């Protein structure tokens, strides 16, 4: 299956196909006529899939950089080592960077590609469910600062995205739940039929035969939104449903407790619960979200007080023109951006 993200000169294809990884070289040959490729991956993914990718790239002079897995790697402090590896390999502006991994590797390698020599070509090969349905598409690349997540970044689109659902078979259940947080988000913000479909299944195993379809639907929703708002100043903010709290929860625990998708699940439920109390979302939405989270093994609370998180919320990237833009639901499947001065979170509540 092929989708195309239509962005003028930044247009690129997204291929979704079981087993596509072993044929990655044939897709890349159609796109890239240079000689050198740097494959950036992590120590979980590369032992599983690195050789398969390299075997398909035998026509090229390939170099590899394998980094420690986990969110702490997506740090500004990691960048010098990445740039040094690119320099040592002699990677030039006519060469290519491939990000082989989950969201951390995709974001980090993407930002390095965007900033090294003012930009080298990038291909995303996402290997986690979260990266396949969300972070590999749309051109947002970033690293974290100690003060918050994704605070140094760029809009830098890949030349191509290759999505192989088969690689998800080696993911631990924890990472499947992580990705399902973003899948549920897409149903909440844009597709009630998708949300209802997710809720009609009993578990991820029950949903798995439909997974290629589900991934494609999420990517297509993101494609539509990104095409309408490439630089995240309008409708694209809807993709951040739940994230205003999620990023602060992740940061509070130094990225060592809730994963991104788990934190998004908590954020979606808790923000919707607050919105219902304020009459900004209809009653019952939060309960329906909680049901979906329960089916896919995601939490709905983290045991923190809102006051523990409000400082980090103030640094949120969706804070524009003095307003914090919070994404709320008109109903399941329809969302909107609600500008607030931060008082939305000024509640004496546990989340």
Short mmCIF file of the C-alpha atoms (twelve columns), coordinates in Angstrom:
data_MODEL
# 
_entry.id   MODEL 
# 
loop_
_atom_site.group_PDB 
_atom_site.id 
_atom_site.type_symbol 
_atom_site.label_atom_id 
_atom_site.label_alt_id 
_atom_site.label_comp_id 
_atom_site.label_asym_id 
_atom_site.label_seq_id 
_atom_site.Cartn_x 
_atom_site.Cartn_y 
_atom_site.Cartn_z 
_atom_site.pdbx_PDB_model_num 
ATOM 1   C CA . UNK A 1   0.000   0.000   0.000  1 
ATOM 2   C CA . UNK A 2   1.288   3.470   -0.856 1 
ATOM 3   C CA . UNK A 3   0.181   6.811   0.549  1 
ATOM 4   C CA . UNK A 4   1.621   10.123  -0.581 1 
ATOM 5   C CA . UNK A 5   2.109   13.110  1.704  1 
ATOM 6   C CA . UNK A 6   1.557   16.006  -0.708 1 
ATOM 7   C CA . UNK A 7   3.654   18.978  0.409  1 
ATOM 8   C CA . UNK A 8   4.857   20.521  -2.837 1 
ATOM 9   C CA . UNK A 9   8.622   20.180  -3.084 1 
ATOM 10  C CA . UNK A 10  8.586   18.223  0.208  1 
ATOM 11  C CA . UNK A 11  6.184   15.547  -1.092 1 
ATOM 12  C CA . UNK A 12  7.142   11.974  -0.161 1 
ATOM 13  C CA . UNK A 13  5.712   8.449   -0.314 1 
ATOM 14  C CA . UNK A 14  4.824   6.184   2.609  1 
ATOM 15  C CA . UNK A 15  4.890   2.461   1.810  1 
ATOM 16  C CA . UNK A 16  3.088   0.067   4.172  1 
ATOM 17  C CA . UNK A 17  3.650   -3.612  3.437  1 
ATOM 18  C CA . UNK A 18  4.389   -6.766  5.387  1 
ATOM 19  C CA . UNK A 19  7.958   -7.903  4.677  1 
ATOM 20  C CA . UNK A 20  9.011   -4.651  3.023  1 
ATOM 21  C CA . UNK A 21  12.196  -4.350  5.112  1 
ATOM 22  C CA . UNK A 22  14.049  -7.050  3.186  1 
ATOM 23  C CA . UNK A 23  13.262  -5.177  -0.038 1 
ATOM 24  C CA . UNK A 24  14.179  -1.727  1.312  1 
ATOM 25  C CA . UNK A 25  17.139  -1.452  -1.068 1 
ATOM 26  C CA . UNK A 26  14.965  -1.590  -4.183 1 
ATOM 27  C CA . UNK A 27  12.802  1.287   -2.881 1 
ATOM 28  C CA . UNK A 28  15.857  3.309   -1.883 1 
ATOM 29  C CA . UNK A 29  17.513  2.788   -5.292 1 
ATOM 30  C CA . UNK A 30  14.534  4.484   -6.935 1 
ATOM 31  C CA . UNK A 31  15.042  7.490   -4.684 1 
ATOM 32  C CA . UNK A 32  18.769  7.788   -3.977 1 
ATOM 33  C CA . UNK A 33  21.558  7.859   -6.556 1 
ATOM 34  C CA . UNK A 34  24.441  8.681   -4.195 1 
ATOM 35  C CA . UNK A 35  27.018  6.295   -2.712 1 
ATOM 36  C CA . UNK A 36  27.121  6.550   1.058  1 
ATOM 37  C CA . UNK A 37  24.450  5.715   3.613  1 
ATOM 38  C CA . UNK A 38  24.553  6.090   7.387  1 
ATOM 39  C CA . UNK A 39  22.132  3.767   9.197  1 
ATOM 40  C CA . UNK A 40  21.320  5.053   12.690 1 
ATOM 41  C CA . UNK A 41  19.669  2.545   15.009 1 
ATOM 42  C CA . UNK A 42  19.673  1.364   18.626 1 
ATOM 43  C CA . UNK A 43  20.957  -1.670  20.495 1 
ATOM 44  C CA . UNK A 44  17.511  -3.304  20.643 1 
ATOM 45  C CA . UNK A 45  16.552  -2.908  16.989 1 
ATOM 46  C CA . UNK A 46  19.836  -3.264  15.133 1 
ATOM 47  C CA . UNK A 47  20.620  -6.826  16.302 1 
ATOM 48  C CA . UNK A 48  17.168  -7.879  15.071 1 
ATOM 49  C CA . UNK A 49  16.863  -6.015  11.767 1 
ATOM 50  C CA . UNK A 50  20.130  -4.267  10.974 1 
ATOM 51  C CA . UNK A 51  21.640  -7.065  8.906  1 
ATOM 52  C CA . UNK A 52  18.431  -7.547  6.919  1 
ATOM 53  C CA . UNK A 53  18.515  -3.867  5.977  1 
ATOM 54  C CA . UNK A 54  22.244  -3.881  5.185  1 
ATOM 55  C CA . UNK A 55  21.837  -6.982  2.994  1 
ATOM 56  C CA . UNK A 56  19.324  -5.065  0.878  1 
ATOM 57  C CA . UNK A 57  21.771  -2.129  0.566  1 
ATOM 58  C CA . UNK A 58  24.803  -4.040  -0.762 1 
ATOM 59  C CA . UNK A 59  25.138  -1.641  -3.695 1 
ATOM 60  C CA . UNK A 60  25.995  1.201   -1.299 1 
ATOM 61  C CA . UNK A 61  28.870  2.122   0.993  1 
ATOM 62  C CA . UNK A 62  27.010  1.673   4.288  1 
ATOM 63  C CA . UNK A 63  28.039  2.869   7.738  1 
ATOM 64  C CA . UNK A 64  26.220  2.244   11.006 1 
ATOM 65  C CA . UNK A 65  25.757  4.007   14.316 1 
ATOM 66  C CA . UNK A 66  24.100  1.947   17.053 1 
ATOM 67  C CA . UNK A 67  23.007  3.950   20.084 1 
ATOM 68  C CA . UNK A 68  21.601  2.902   23.484 1 
ATOM 69  C CA . UNK A 69  17.836  2.425   23.392 1 
ATOM 70  C CA . UNK A 70  15.471  4.595   25.412 1 
ATOM 71  C CA . UNK A 71  14.351  8.210   25.717 1 
ATOM 72  C CA . UNK A 72  17.555  9.443   27.459 1 
ATOM 73  C CA . UNK A 73  19.374  8.887   24.136 1 
ATOM 74  C CA . UNK A 74  17.153  11.539  22.519 1 
ATOM 75  C CA . UNK A 75  19.142  14.228  24.245 1 
ATOM 76  C CA . UNK A 76  20.911  17.314  22.966 1 
ATOM 77  C CA . UNK A 77  24.028  15.812  24.563 1 
ATOM 78  C CA . UNK A 78  23.918  12.849  22.152 1 
ATOM 79  C CA . UNK A 79  24.157  15.015  19.043 1 
ATOM 80  C CA . UNK A 80  27.956  15.584  19.039 1 
ATOM 81  C CA . UNK A 81  28.539  11.830  18.887 1 
ATOM 82  C CA . UNK A 82  26.092  11.532  15.989 1 
ATOM 83  C CA . UNK A 83  27.721  14.403  14.083 1 
ATOM 84  C CA . UNK A 84  31.179  12.911  14.717 1 
ATOM 85  C CA . UNK A 85  30.057  9.559   13.276 1 
ATOM 86  C CA . UNK A 86  28.663  11.293  10.184 1 
ATOM 87  C CA . UNK A 87  31.913  13.226  9.728  1 
ATOM 88  C CA . UNK A 88  34.102  10.160  10.289 1 
ATOM 89  C CA . UNK A 89  32.094  8.282   7.640  1 
ATOM 90  C CA . UNK A 90  32.544  11.154  5.207  1 
ATOM 91  C CA . UNK A 91  28.795  11.676  4.835  1 
ATOM 92  C CA . UNK A 92  28.186  14.624  2.487  1 
ATOM 93  C CA . UNK A 93  25.081  16.527  1.435  1 
ATOM 94  C CA . UNK A 94  24.673  14.142  -1.488 1 
ATOM 95  C CA . UNK A 95  24.441  11.131  0.860  1 
ATOM 96  C CA . UNK A 96  21.636  9.569   2.917  1 
ATOM 97  C CA . UNK A 97  20.722  8.943   6.560  1 
ATOM 98  C CA . UNK A 98  18.371  6.063   7.386  1 
ATOM 99  C CA . UNK A 99  16.620  6.022   10.770 1 
ATOM 100 C CA . UNK A 100 15.971  2.377   11.702 1 
ATOM 101 C CA . UNK A 101 14.136  2.275   15.006 1 
ATOM 102 C CA . UNK A 102 11.304  3.623   17.073 1 
ATOM 103 C CA . UNK A 103 10.347  7.200   17.822 1 
ATOM 104 C CA . UNK A 104 13.530  8.043   19.721 1 
ATOM 105 C CA . UNK A 105 15.797  7.044   16.836 1 
ATOM 106 C CA . UNK A 106 13.483  8.598   14.262 1 
ATOM 107 C CA . UNK A 107 13.415  11.929  16.071 1 
ATOM 108 C CA . UNK A 108 17.143  11.995  16.897 1 
ATOM 109 C CA . UNK A 109 18.403  10.801  13.507 1 
ATOM 110 C CA . UNK A 110 15.920  13.112  11.821 1 
ATOM 111 C CA . UNK A 111 17.148  16.146  13.728 1 
ATOM 112 C CA . UNK A 112 20.775  15.197  13.057 1 
ATOM 113 C CA . UNK A 113 19.982  14.846  9.330  1 
ATOM 114 C CA . UNK A 114 18.183  18.205  9.333  1 
ATOM 115 C CA . UNK A 115 21.055  20.070  10.991 1 
ATOM 116 C CA . UNK A 116 24.181  18.272  9.720  1 
ATOM 117 C CA . UNK A 117 25.625  20.258  6.782  1 
ATOM 118 C CA . UNK A 118 22.300  22.156  6.811  1 
ATOM 119 C CA . UNK A 119 20.471  19.046  5.717  1 
ATOM 120 C CA . UNK A 120 21.122  15.590  4.253  1 
ATOM 121 C CA . UNK A 121 18.530  13.220  2.790  1 
ATOM 122 C CA . UNK A 122 16.555  11.149  5.291  1 
ATOM 123 C CA . UNK A 123 14.575  7.895   5.073  1 
ATOM 124 C CA . UNK A 124 12.490  6.723   8.016  1 
ATOM 125 C CA . UNK A 125 12.085  2.977   8.666  1 
ATOM 126 C CA . UNK A 126 10.027  2.883   11.892 1 
ATOM 127 C CA . UNK A 127 10.141  -0.345  13.897 1 
ATOM 128 C CA . UNK A 128 7.729   0.406   16.759 1 
ATOM 129 C CA . UNK A 129 3.949   0.680   16.518 1 
ATOM 130 C CA . UNK A 130 4.080   4.240   17.861 1 
ATOM 131 C CA . UNK A 131 6.592   5.328   15.232 1 
ATOM 132 C CA . UNK A 132 4.715   3.545   12.437 1 
ATOM 133 C CA . UNK A 133 1.368   5.188   13.164 1 
ATOM 134 C CA . UNK A 134 2.641   8.584   14.230 1 
ATOM 135 C CA . UNK A 135 6.163   9.923   14.654 1 
ATOM 136 C CA . UNK A 136 7.776   8.727   11.398 1 
ATOM 137 C CA . UNK A 137 5.305   10.706  9.275  1 
ATOM 138 C CA . UNK A 138 4.898   14.480  9.319  1 
ATOM 139 C CA . UNK A 139 8.431   15.815  9.435  1 
ATOM 140 C CA . UNK A 140 8.720   16.704  13.119 1 
ATOM 141 C CA . UNK A 141 12.203  15.889  14.393 1 
ATOM 142 C CA . UNK A 142 13.631  16.871  17.769 1 
ATOM 143 C CA . UNK A 143 15.733  16.209  20.821 1 
ATOM 144 C CA . UNK A 144 14.946  16.772  24.488 1 
ATOM 145 C CA . UNK A 145 16.346  19.304  26.921 1 
ATOM 146 C CA . UNK A 146 16.428  18.760  30.697 1 
ATOM 147 C CA . UNK A 147 13.564  21.281  30.958 1 
ATOM 148 C CA . UNK A 148 11.251  19.384  28.646 1 
ATOM 149 C CA . UNK A 149 10.617  17.054  25.756 1 
ATOM 150 C CA . UNK A 150 11.210  17.969  22.096 1 
ATOM 151 C CA . UNK A 151 12.215  21.538  22.925 1 
ATOM 152 C CA . UNK A 152 14.948  21.636  20.246 1 
ATOM 153 C CA . UNK A 153 13.704  20.516  16.862 1 
ATOM 154 C CA . UNK A 154 12.823  21.236  13.270 1 
ATOM 155 C CA . UNK A 155 10.326  20.484  10.550 1 
ATOM 156 C CA . UNK A 156 12.314  18.220  8.228  1 
ATOM 157 C CA . UNK A 157 10.506  15.777  6.001  1 
ATOM 158 C CA . UNK A 158 11.922  12.409  4.991  1 
ATOM 159 C CA . UNK A 159 12.296  11.471  1.356  1 
ATOM 160 C CA . UNK A 160 10.422  8.241   2.065  1 
ATOM 161 C CA . UNK A 161 8.910   6.178   4.888  1 
ATOM 162 C CA . UNK A 162 8.972   2.369   4.787  1 
ATOM 163 C CA . UNK A 163 6.598   0.653   7.240  1 
ATOM 164 C CA . UNK A 164 6.838   -3.115  7.768  1 
ATOM 165 C CA . UNK A 165 4.161   -4.396  10.182 1 
ATOM 166 C CA . UNK A 166 6.041   -7.726  10.477 1 
ATOM 167 C CA . UNK A 167 8.749   -6.125  12.615 1 
ATOM 168 C CA . UNK A 168 6.157   -5.541  15.335 1 
ATOM 169 C CA . UNK A 169 6.163   -9.299  16.050 1 
ATOM 170 C CA . UNK A 170 9.359   -8.885  18.085 1 
ATOM 171 C CA . UNK A 171 8.067   -5.953  20.149 1 
ATOM 172 C CA . UNK A 172 7.488   -6.654  23.850 1 
ATOM 173 C CA . UNK A 173 3.827   -6.154  24.915 1 
ATOM 174 C CA . UNK A 174 4.807   -2.940  26.700 1 
ATOM 175 C CA . UNK A 175 5.688   -1.321  23.366 1 
ATOM 176 C CA . UNK A 176 2.510   -2.535  21.697 1 
ATOM 177 C CA . UNK A 177 0.473   -0.807  24.412 1 
ATOM 178 C CA . UNK A 178 2.670   2.244   23.919 1 
ATOM 179 C CA . UNK A 179 1.721   2.466   20.252 1 
ATOM 180 C CA . UNK A 180 -1.944  1.792   20.917 1 
ATOM 181 C CA . UNK A 181 -2.070  5.045   22.930 1 
ATOM 182 C CA . UNK A 182 -1.481  6.939   19.681 1 
ATOM 183 C CA . UNK A 183 -3.866  4.705   17.702 1 
ATOM 184 C CA . UNK A 184 -6.664  5.468   20.178 1 
ATOM 185 C CA . UNK A 185 -5.788  9.159   19.859 1 
ATOM 186 C CA . UNK A 186 -6.483  9.098   16.127 1 
ATOM 187 C CA . UNK A 187 -9.903  7.619   16.728 1 
ATOM 188 C CA . UNK A 188 -10.642 10.252  19.365 1 
ATOM 189 C CA . UNK A 189 -9.682  13.266  17.280 1 
ATOM 190 C CA . UNK A 190 -10.735 12.339  13.741 1 
ATOM 191 C CA . UNK A 191 -12.388 8.968   13.241 1 
ATOM 192 C CA . UNK A 192 -15.250 7.691   15.392 1 
ATOM 193 C CA . UNK A 193 -15.510 4.534   13.266 1 
ATOM 194 C CA . UNK A 194 -11.860 3.727   14.040 1 
ATOM 195 C CA . UNK A 195 -12.474 4.343   17.751 1 
ATOM 196 C CA . UNK A 196 -15.558 2.104   17.739 1 
ATOM 197 C CA . UNK A 197 -13.611 -0.582  15.885 1 
ATOM 198 C CA . UNK A 198 -10.893 -0.512  18.542 1 
ATOM 199 C CA . UNK A 199 -13.474 -0.738  21.318 1 
ATOM 200 C CA . UNK A 200 -15.231 -3.678  19.661 1 
ATOM 201 C CA . UNK A 201 -12.136 -5.857  20.047 1 
ATOM 202 C CA . UNK A 202 -11.155 -7.579  23.276 1 
ATOM 203 C CA . UNK A 203 -7.368  -7.152  23.115 1 
ATOM 204 C CA . UNK A 204 -4.450  -6.352  20.825 1 
ATOM 205 C CA . UNK A 205 -4.278  -10.021 19.775 1 
ATOM 206 C CA . UNK A 206 -7.916  -9.763  18.701 1 
ATOM 207 C CA . UNK A 207 -7.080  -6.638  16.669 1 
ATOM 208 C CA . UNK A 208 -3.824  -7.958  15.181 1 
ATOM 209 C CA . UNK A 209 -5.250  -9.479  11.957 1 
ATOM 210 C CA . UNK A 210 -6.388  -5.945  11.021 1 
ATOM 211 C CA . UNK A 211 -3.158  -4.225  11.999 1 
ATOM 212 C CA . UNK A 212 -1.917  -3.247  8.531  1 
ATOM 213 C CA . UNK A 213 -5.287  -1.576  7.878  1 
ATOM 214 C CA . UNK A 214 -5.204  0.179   11.242 1 
ATOM 215 C CA . UNK A 215 -1.672  1.506   10.651 1 
ATOM 216 C CA . UNK A 216 -2.652  2.733   7.192  1 
ATOM 217 C CA . UNK A 217 -5.727  4.533   8.542  1 
ATOM 218 C CA . UNK A 218 -3.690  6.322   11.228 1 
ATOM 219 C CA . UNK A 219 -1.034  7.362   8.691  1 
ATOM 220 C CA . UNK A 220 -3.742  8.587   6.327  1 
ATOM 221 C CA . UNK A 221 -5.328  10.731  9.049  1 
ATOM 222 C CA . UNK A 222 -1.941  12.207  9.850  1 
ATOM 223 C CA . UNK A 223 -1.272  12.798  6.144  1 
ATOM 224 C CA . UNK A 224 -4.508  14.753  5.772  1 
ATOM 225 C CA . UNK A 225 -3.822  16.878  8.847  1 
ATOM 226 C CA . UNK A 226 -0.170  17.571  7.949  1 
ATOM 227 C CA . UNK A 227 -1.071  18.550  4.386  1 
ATOM 228 C CA . UNK A 228 -3.538  21.092  5.791  1 
ATOM 229 C CA . UNK A 229 -1.103  22.494  8.394  1 
ATOM 230 C CA . UNK A 230 2.526   21.591  7.766  1 
ATOM 231 C CA . UNK A 231 3.996   23.797  10.510 1 
ATOM 232 C CA . UNK A 232 1.687   23.050  13.436 1 
ATOM 233 C CA . UNK A 233 -0.041  26.392  13.942 1 
ATOM 234 C CA . UNK A 234 -3.629  25.317  13.319 1 
ATOM 235 C CA . UNK A 235 -5.345  21.996  12.705 1 
ATOM 236 C CA . UNK A 236 -2.164  19.969  13.195 1 
ATOM 237 C CA . UNK A 237 -2.311  20.837  16.889 1 
ATOM 238 C CA . UNK A 238 -5.177  18.317  17.078 1 
ATOM 239 C CA . UNK A 239 -2.562  15.562  16.800 1 
ATOM 240 C CA . UNK A 240 -1.366  16.624  20.248 1 
ATOM 241 C CA . UNK A 241 -4.540  15.478  22.026 1 
ATOM 242 C CA . UNK A 242 -3.423  14.265  25.468 1 
ATOM 243 C CA . UNK A 243 0.158   15.385  24.921 1 
ATOM 244 C CA . UNK A 244 0.045   18.558  27.032 1 
ATOM 245 C CA . UNK A 245 -0.095  16.382  30.146 1 
ATOM 246 C CA . UNK A 246 1.716   13.408  28.636 1 
ATOM 247 C CA . UNK A 247 5.023   15.178  28.047 1 
ATOM 248 C CA . UNK A 248 5.038   16.609  31.569 1 
ATOM 249 C CA . UNK A 249 4.300   13.194  33.108 1 
ATOM 250 C CA . UNK A 250 7.147   11.624  31.123 1 
ATOM 251 C CA . UNK A 251 9.517   14.391  32.156 1 
ATOM 252 C CA . UNK A 252 8.453   14.273  35.824 1 
ATOM 253 C CA . UNK A 253 9.594   10.658  36.029 1 
ATOM 254 C CA . UNK A 254 12.714  11.327  33.911 1 
ATOM 255 C CA . UNK A 255 11.332  9.113   31.110 1 
ATOM 256 C CA . UNK A 256 11.786  6.035   33.310 1 
ATOM 257 C CA . UNK A 257 8.207   5.193   34.258 1 
ATOM 258 C CA . UNK A 258 5.320   5.872   31.846 1 
ATOM 259 C CA . UNK A 259 6.196   5.418   28.195 1 
ATOM 260 C CA . UNK A 260 5.028   8.055   25.711 1 
ATOM 261 C CA . UNK A 261 1.919   6.147   24.665 1 
ATOM 262 C CA . UNK A 262 0.996   5.360   28.261 1 
ATOM 263 C CA . UNK A 263 1.382   9.019   29.188 1 
ATOM 264 C CA . UNK A 264 -0.750  10.018  26.169 1 
ATOM 265 C CA . UNK A 265 -3.458  7.657   27.392 1 
ATOM 266 C CA . UNK A 266 -3.407  9.275   30.830 1 
ATOM 267 C CA . UNK A 267 -3.403  12.727  29.244 1 
ATOM 268 C CA . UNK A 268 -6.359  11.989  26.964 1 
ATOM 269 C CA . UNK A 269 -8.479  10.628  29.808 1 
ATOM 270 C CA . UNK A 270 -7.578  13.247  32.410 1 
ATOM 271 C CA . UNK A 271 -7.870  16.253  30.059 1 
ATOM 272 C CA . UNK A 272 -11.251 15.004  28.848 1 
ATOM 273 C CA . UNK A 273 -12.398 14.479  32.437 1 
ATOM 274 C CA . UNK A 274 -11.436 18.076  33.265 1 
ATOM 275 C CA . UNK A 275 -13.145 19.328  30.088 1 
ATOM 276 C CA . UNK A 276 -16.365 17.514  30.968 1 
ATOM 277 C CA . UNK A 277 -16.407 19.114  34.412 1 
ATOM 278 C CA . UNK A 278 -16.025 22.539  32.785 1 
ATOM 279 C CA . UNK A 279 -18.739 21.859  30.205 1 
ATOM 280 C CA . UNK A 280 -16.199 21.937  27.351 1 
ATOM 281 C CA . UNK A 281 -16.708 18.307  26.293 1 
ATOM 282 C CA . UNK A 282 -19.904 16.227  26.499 1 
ATOM 283 C CA . UNK A 283 -20.382 13.844  29.408 1 
ATOM 284 C CA . UNK A 284 -19.332 10.269  28.763 1 
ATOM 285 C CA . UNK A 285 -16.314 10.883  26.506 1 
ATOM 286 C CA . UNK A 286 -13.795 10.271  29.276 1 
ATOM 287 C CA . UNK A 287 -15.457 6.987   30.252 1 
ATOM 288 C CA . UNK A 288 -15.333 5.789   26.646 1 
ATOM 289 C CA . UNK A 289 -11.644 6.670   26.434 1 
ATOM 290 C CA . UNK A 290 -11.018 4.793   29.667 1 
ATOM 291 C CA . UNK A 291 -12.727 1.707   28.217 1 
ATOM 292 C CA . UNK A 292 -10.426 1.816   25.171 1 
ATOM 293 C CA . UNK A 293 -7.363  2.252   27.399 1 
ATOM 294 C CA . UNK A 294 -8.416  -0.740  29.508 1 
ATOM 295 C CA . UNK A 295 -8.778  -3.002  26.452 1 
ATOM 296 C CA . UNK A 296 -5.219  -2.297  25.320 1 
ATOM 297 C CA . UNK A 297 -3.562  -2.360  28.723 1 
ATOM 298 C CA . UNK A 298 -2.978  1.376   29.086 1 
ATOM 299 C CA . UNK A 299 -3.192  3.370   32.346 1 
ATOM 300 C CA . UNK A 300 -5.598  6.260   32.895 1 
ATOM 301 C CA . UNK A 301 -3.924  7.839   35.948 1 
ATOM 302 C CA . UNK A 302 -0.412  8.357   37.254 1 
ATOM 303 C CA . UNK A 303 -0.871  9.372   40.898 1 
ATOM 304 C CA . UNK A 304 0.461   12.915  40.537 1 
ATOM 305 C CA . UNK A 305 -1.203  16.151  41.566 1 
ATOM 306 C CA . UNK A 306 -1.843  18.694  38.821 1 
ATOM 307 C CA . UNK A 307 0.250   21.211  40.744 1 
ATOM 308 C CA . UNK A 308 3.240   18.870  40.246 1 
ATOM 309 C CA . UNK A 309 2.946   19.382  36.499 1 
ATOM 310 C CA . UNK A 310 1.833   22.969  35.894 1 
ATOM 311 C CA . UNK A 311 5.374   24.399  35.648 1 
ATOM 312 C CA . UNK A 312 6.297   22.072  32.810 1 
ATOM 313 C CA . UNK A 313 2.905   22.626  31.150 1 
ATOM 314 C CA . UNK A 314 3.791   26.316  30.848 1 
ATOM 315 C CA . UNK A 315 6.755   25.364  28.610 1 
ATOM 316 C CA . UNK A 316 4.547   23.371  26.257 1 
ATOM 317 C CA . UNK A 317 5.250   24.057  22.562 1 
ATOM 318 C CA . UNK A 318 1.538   24.591  21.950 1 
ATOM 319 C CA . UNK A 319 1.808   27.772  24.012 1 
ATOM 320 C CA . UNK A 320 1.325   30.475  21.351 1 
ATOM 321 C CA . UNK A 321 0.680   34.194  21.788 1 
ATOM 322 C CA . UNK A 322 0.408   33.830  25.535 1 
ATOM 323 C CA . UNK A 323 -2.210  31.092  25.252 1 
ATOM 324 C CA . UNK A 324 -1.804  27.410  26.023 1 
ATOM 325 C CA . UNK A 325 -3.694  25.581  23.298 1 
ATOM 326 C CA . UNK A 326 -5.314  22.461  24.730 1 
ATOM 327 C CA . UNK A 327 -6.935  19.896  22.437 1 
ATOM 328 C CA . UNK A 328 -10.431 18.877  23.557 1 
ATOM 329 C CA . UNK A 329 -13.230 16.734  22.138 1 
ATOM 330 C CA . UNK A 330 -16.578 17.936  20.790 1 
ATOM 331 C CA . UNK A 331 -17.380 14.240  20.770 1 
ATOM 332 C CA . UNK A 332 -15.480 11.028  20.063 1 
ATOM 333 C CA . UNK A 333 -14.129 11.488  16.541 1 
ATOM 334 C CA . UNK A 334 -14.258 15.296  16.512 1 
ATOM 335 C CA . UNK A 335 -11.777 17.576  18.269 1 
ATOM 336 C CA . UNK A 336 -10.969 21.255  18.618 1 
ATOM 337 C CA . UNK A 337 -8.272  23.559  19.975 1 
ATOM 338 C CA . UNK A 338 -9.190  25.415  23.170 1 
ATOM 339 C CA . UNK A 339 -6.967  28.425  24.036 1 
ATOM 340 C CA . UNK A 340 -6.540  28.962  27.767 1 
ATOM 341 C CA . UNK A 341 -4.263  31.018  29.992 1 
ATOM 342 C CA . UNK A 342 -3.320  27.926  31.950 1 
ATOM 343 C CA . UNK A 343 -6.254  28.118  34.326 1 
ATOM 344 C CA . UNK A 344 -7.569  24.947  32.677 1 
ATOM 345 C CA . UNK A 345 -5.037  23.020  34.756 1 
ATOM 346 C CA . UNK A 346 -5.396  25.129  37.922 1 
ATOM 347 C CA . UNK A 347 -7.306  22.428  39.739 1 
ATOM 348 C CA . UNK A 348 -6.673  20.742  43.061 1 
ATOM 349 C CA . UNK A 349 -6.823  17.297  41.519 1 
ATOM 350 C CA . UNK A 350 -4.874  14.083  41.234 1 
ATOM 351 C CA . UNK A 351 -4.276  12.789  37.739 1 
# 
